[in-house]
Amino acid sequence: METLAEKIQKESEKMETVLKDDTHFKELKDFYEKIRKLGLNSPIGYSIPPLDTIGKRLYQKDVVDHLK
């Protein structure tokens, strides 16, 4: 069974084939390539942990506090 990411990749490749002769698409693709080479498209990182680990840490802290 195909994953969602695989489906999106396949559709993206189809659209790229359809738009390969479109000058606006070429300009946009070149722009994104320049941005990528400059390292300006880095993914956004988050400093907060996922919600499930917050509860785990708070629970562990409470357990440790009760042992004191």
N, C-alpha and C positions, 0 to 999 in steps of 0.2 A: 504494500500500500504506500502511496506517495505521501510524503509529509507536506505540510503547508509551505515550508521553506522551499522544497523542491518544486512545488506547483508555481510559486511566485517566480522562482528562477527561470522556469520553463517559459512562463508568460512574458517575462522580461526579455528573454532571448528572442521570442517571436516578435515583440514590438520593435526590438533593435533591428531585426531583419527588415521589417516593414518600413522603418524610418531611416534606413541607412542612406538614402539619397536626399533626405530633407536637410537643407542647409542650416536651419535653426537648430535642429537636433544635433548636427555635427558641431556647431559652435558651442552648444551647451555641454556636449560630451567633452570637448577640448577644454572648456572651462573647468569642469569637474576634475579632469585629469591633472591640470595645472595645480588646482587646489590640493589634490591628493599628494602630488610630488612635493609641494611646499610643506606638507604636514599640517595643514590648517583644518582638516576634516576629522580630527581625532574625536573618538566617541566621548560623550559626556560621562564622567565618573561620579558616582554618588558616595558620599562619605558615611551615610547612615546604613546600618546593617538591615537586612530584611526583617520584616515584622516577627517572623517566627523565632529568630535568634534573640530579639529583644526580650520576649517573654521568658525564654530559657535563661538568659543572663539574670533577669530580675528574680526568677524562681531560685536560681542557684545562690544569688546573693542573700535572699531571705533564709534559705536553708543554712548557709554558712553563719549568718547573724544569729540564728537560733541555737547554733552549736556553741557559741561563745559564752 
